[in-house]
Amino acid sequence: MWFLWKSRCLKIFEGKNQYPAAIIQQIFQFCYSHRICIHNSFSFHIHVSTHIDITFKSLWKPPPFAWLKINFDVSILPDSNFAGFSLVLRNHLGEFLESLAWTKNVRDIDQAEVLAVLIVLQWIQAKGLCRIQAEGDNKSVKES
């Protein structure tokens, strides 16, 4: 988030634009140097350093006309029970509307994934949203 904030400040206060690939490269370099694991789901290829070469695949499909779509995901730090959760709300045009991120200690990845679904549903209810598609990537949660 700091790299995104810094890019925004550069644009607003200094009139300088950064390419998204440059911001992402900074994020990956930071994460690599601090041994932070990242789950990837973007749609381009980026070469970060001599140690990392990443290809991203885009699978995002827009919801029907006049619907909203929430994409959510969970990640657990290796050798810990510390989970990070996030969701992004977009309209049928793919335009960003809102996002949310939070952390929690969990028993395992399955508990984290199910907890994410619960939090997404509570968030939808609290916002009073309707005509919503919610999409996560955990196969066992989808099948349940």
C-alpha positions as CSV (number, residue, x, y, z in Angstrom):
1,M,0.0,0.0,0.0
2,W,2.9,2.3,0.7
3,F,4.1,2.1,-2.9
4,L,0.7,2.9,-4.2
5,W,0.4,5.8,-1.8
6,K,3.9,7.1,-2.8
7,S,2.9,6.9,-6.5
8,R,-0.3,8.8,-5.8
9,C,1.6,11.5,-4.0
10,L,4.1,11.8,-6.8
11,K,1.3,12.4,-9.2
12,I,-0.6,14.9,-7.1
13,F,2.2,16.9,-5.6
14,E,4.9,16.6,-8.3
15,G,2.9,15.9,-11.5
16,K,4.9,12.7,-12.1
17,N,3.2,9.5,-13.4
18,Q,4.6,6.0,-12.7
19,Y,3.7,3.1,-14.9
20,P,1.8,0.4,-13.1
21,A,4.5,-2.2,-14.0
22,A,7.1,0.0,-12.2
23,I,4.9,0.1,-9.1
24,I,4.4,-3.6,-9.2
25,Q,8.1,-4.2,-9.7
26,Q,8.8,-2.1,-6.5
27,I,6.3,-4.1,-4.6
28,F,7.8,-7.4,-5.7
29,Q,11.3,-6.3,-5.0
30,F,10.3,-5.2,-1.5
31,C,8.4,-8.5,-0.9
32,Y,11.3,-10.6,-2.2
33,S,13.9,-8.8,-0.1
34,H,11.7,-9.2,3.0
35,R,10.7,-12.8,2.2
36,I,7.0,-12.0,1.9
37,C,5.0,-14.5,-0.1
38,I,2.6,-13.1,-2.7
39,H,-0.3,-14.9,-4.3
40,N,-0.5,-13.8,-8.0
41,S,-3.5,-13.3,-10.3
42,F,-2.6,-10.4,-12.6
43,S,-2.3,-10.5,-16.4
44,F,1.1,-9.6,-17.6
45,H,4.7,-10.8,-17.5
46,I,7.3,-9.0,-15.3
47,H,10.9,-9.5,-14.7
48,V,11.7,-8.3,-11.2
49,S,15.3,-9.3,-10.6
50,T,17.8,-12.0,-11.5
51,H,16.0,-14.2,-8.9
52,I,12.4,-13.7,-9.9
53,D,10.6,-14.1,-13.2
54,I,6.8,-14.0,-12.9
55,T,4.0,-14.6,-15.4
56,F,0.5,-13.5,-14.4
57,K,-2.7,-14.8,-15.8
58,S,-6.0,-12.9,-15.9
59,L,-9.1,-14.9,-15.2
60,W,-11.4,-12.1,-14.1
61,K,-14.8,-12.1,-15.8
62,P,-17.2,-9.2,-15.4
63,P,-20.6,-9.7,-13.8
64,P,-23.8,-9.3,-15.9
65,F,-24.9,-5.7,-16.8
66,A,-25.9,-3.7,-13.7
67,W,-24.5,-6.3,-11.3
68,L,-21.5,-6.0,-9.0
69,K,-18.7,-8.5,-8.4
70,I,-16.6,-9.1,-5.3
71,N,-13.4,-11.0,-5.7
72,F,-11.8,-12.1,-2.4
73,D,-8.7,-14.0,-1.4
74,V,-6.8,-15.3,1.6
75,S,-3.1,-15.8,2.2
76,I,-1.4,-17.2,5.2
77,L,2.2,-16.4,6.1
78,P,4.4,-19.5,5.9
79,D,4.9,-21.4,9.2
80,S,2.3,-19.2,11.0
81,N,-1.4,-18.9,11.6
82,F,-1.4,-15.3,10.5
83,A,-3.8,-14.8,7.6
84,G,-4.5,-11.8,5.4
85,F,-7.8,-11.3,3.7
86,S,-8.9,-9.0,1.0
87,L,-11.8,-8.2,-1.2
88,V,-12.3,-5.9,-4.2
89,L,-15.7,-4.7,-5.4
90,R,-16.1,-3.8,-9.1
91,N,-19.0,-3.0,-11.4
92,H,-20.0,-4.7,-14.7
93,L,-17.5,-2.5,-16.5
94,G,-14.6,-3.6,-14.3
95,E,-14.4,-0.3,-12.6
96,F,-13.1,-0.3,-9.0
97,L,-15.7,0.7,-6.5
98,E,-14.4,-0.3,-3.1
99,S,-12.0,-2.7,-1.3
100,L,-11.3,-4.1,2.2
101,A,-8.4,-5.8,3.8
102,W,-8.0,-7.3,7.2
103,T,-5.9,-9.8,9.2
104,K,-6.6,-12.5,11.7
105,N,-5.1,-15.5,13.4
106,V,-6.6,-18.8,12.1
107,R,-6.2,-22.5,12.7
108,D,-5.4,-23.3,9.0
109,I,-6.1,-22.2,5.4
110,D,-9.5,-23.9,5.3
111,Q,-10.7,-22.0,8.3
112,A,-9.3,-18.8,6.8
113,E,-11.1,-19.4,3.5
114,V,-14.4,-20.1,5.2
115,L,-14.0,-17.1,7.4
116,A,-13.4,-15.0,4.4
117,V,-16.7,-16.1,2.9
118,L,-18.5,-15.2,6.1
119,I,-16.9,-11.8,6.3
120,V,-17.7,-11.1,2.6
121,L,-21.4,-12.0,3.2
122,Q,-21.5,-9.8,6.4
123,W,-19.9,-7.0,4.4
124,I,-22.5,-7.3,1.6
125,Q,-25.3,-7.3,4.2
126,A,-23.9,-4.3,6.1
127,K,-23.6,-2.3,2.8
128,G,-27.1,-3.3,1.8
129,L,-25.8,-4.5,-1.6
130,C,-27.8,-6.6,-4.0
131,R,-27.2,-8.2,-7.4
132,I,-23.8,-9.3,-6.3
133,Q,-21.5,-12.1,-7.5
134,A,-18.8,-13.2,-5.0
135,E,-15.8,-15.1,-6.3
136,G,-13.0,-16.7,-4.5
137,D,-10.4,-19.3,-5.6
138,N,-10.6,-22.1,-3.0
139,K,-12.0,-25.2,-4.7
140,S,-13.3,-26.9,-1.5
141,V,-15.1,-23.8,-0.4
142,K,-16.7,-23.4,-3.8
143,E,-17.9,-27.0,-3.8
144,S,-19.3,-26.6,-0.3
